[in-house]
Amino acid sequence: MERFLPYNRICELALITGFCQRLRKIHPVIFLQVFLFTSCVHRHATIAEIHRVYQAHTKSDVTYSSFVGRLNKSSVRFFEAILDECIRSTASGLALELREKYARFITIFIQDSTIIRLNKKLADRFPATRTTRVAAGVKIGYLFNVLANSPRTVSVVPERTAEIKTLRVGPWVKGSLLLIDLGFYTYRLFVRIHENRGFFVSRVKKGSKLRIEAVHSPMKESLSKALIGQDFLSVIAGLEMQSFDATVSFQFKRRQYRGKQRTERYRFRCVGRIHPETGEWHCYLTNLNHDEFNVNEIADLYRFRWEIESLFDEAKNECSLGDIAVTREEATMTLLYIALIRQFVLKRVYLVLRTLLDEDARNRLAPKRYGKVFIEHMELLLQNLIDEWKMLKIEDLEDKGWGHWFWLLSTQSPQAYPRKLVRDTILKR
């Protein structure tokens, strides 16, 4: 952790955010480590349990009222700053690799969001949407950098916030590929990505008006000419073929400037193929060239977007982000940021673990299984961190400390008979 969360930087952030003015019974580094790596055995994480773990490891006599009193606005600022520090840290020498076909991209980004349920007593502050009873929730917007195995941005907003507001496109997309969920489907977004020299793949939303301008699929010239000018989604159902590739155009409005708003027609590529199981057409809008990527490769790229669904599943089930039952707003937000930091550490340790394994073990390393093993051995991780404060001898750390922890991860995470994953088409293991 020292590489992306140095001791001095944690103390500096604690001072800047007002969490700690001086080191007394509660040390910011130990406080962070205990919150991050306490394995809660109850259905919901409780502050009382974390307090008992803190007392047990530090032999501190800090009272529960003092401990819970530290979960205030300053603790929210502190843990938010820690998360930002993690996101800004680099993974030089540890990044995953794309397969040769996709090596032209600097990286692949996957954008999506998920809902986190909060205690209903916070409904006035964080009202839920589409519910018949009193409920509270927040929306986590996540822009995942596949090669860095970590988020580029994380936004915590009220549940009723439109998803598109959690994504801000700029020059950072240049040379990268974005896989976009239907919740972010807007023509203006696609144009901004293209004009910033980035690439995208998105499912086509029902009702989209996409006029066919050119046909790239092999077919009779008379049929190809007859399709020009027609609506893509209207004609595709009547085609007797398994896939279809065309250039389409659409109208969209630029942002208003000095009281005026221009309407433009823009061209992109649209492909469709019949799903082998459902027999239904799945259509995708993209700015990838048809000479470089065929219809099936576009569909495989979009399937890779489900990697973020595994990420959310891991966050909710393994990192205790499923729902948060604490009633105080500041404590709730603190636990929320802790869960996000915990997942970041989990993902970064995965990159480190890959470098320690031989090729055979690395090919059998299962990301989902690794996540479960990491959480199962968090107690040992916390003990190792606390032991460092007690200045154990180096040989002790090798025999039963860090060496033992990494041995557990490296032996229990690989599968004996690895099954092929969707991500294997795009990423090297």
Number of C-alpha atoms within 10 A of each C-alpha: 11 9 10 17 16 12 13 11 15 20 19 14 20 24 16 15 18 14 21 20 11 12 9 8 12 17 14 23 16 17 15 16 18 22 20 22 22 21 21 15 9 8 10 14 19 16 18 13 15 21 20 15 17 22 15 11 14 17 10 12 10 15 12 13 10 11 17 14 12 16 20 18 16 19 22 24 21 26 25 21 18 22 21 15 16 21 18 13 11 13 17 7 9 18 17 17 16 22 14 10 12 18 12 12 14 15 20 24 23 23 24 24 22 17 21 19 19 25 19 19 16 19 14 11 13 22 18 25 15 7 9 7 9 14 19 23 24 22 22 22 21 24 23 23 18 21 18 22 18 23 21 18 18 18 14 18 18 18 20 14 13 12 21 17 11 21 17 10 12 13 12 12 22 17 16 18 24 26 23 20 20 14 13 19 17 12 15 14 16 25 19 16 22 17 14 16 16 24 22 25 23 24 20 21 16 9 8 13 17 23 21 24 19 17 20 14 16 9 11 8 9 8 10 15 12 9 18 17 14 15 17 25 20 13 11 17 12 8 9 8 12 12 18 22 21 23 22 24 22 15 15 15 12 14 12 9 8 6 6 8 11 10 10 11 9 13 17 20 23 28 27 25 20 16 14 9 6 8 10 12 18 15 25 21 23 23 20 18 11 18 7 9 14 14 18 13 14 21 21 14 23 21 14 20 24 17 16 19 14 13 18 22 16 18 19 18 12 20 24 22 24 21 19 21 16 20 13 13 18 19 21 21 24 21 23 26 22 25 23 22 23 22 26 19 17 20 21 20 16 20 18 15 19 19 12 12 14 9 12 9 18 19 15 17 25 19 16 14 14 22 21 18 18 23 19 14 16 17 16 20 21 19 17 20 18 17 15 13 10 9 9 13 10 10 10 11 17 12 11 13 21 17 14 16 19 18 13 14 22 20 14 17 22 19 16 10 7 11 10 10 11 15 17 13 17 20 18 13 18
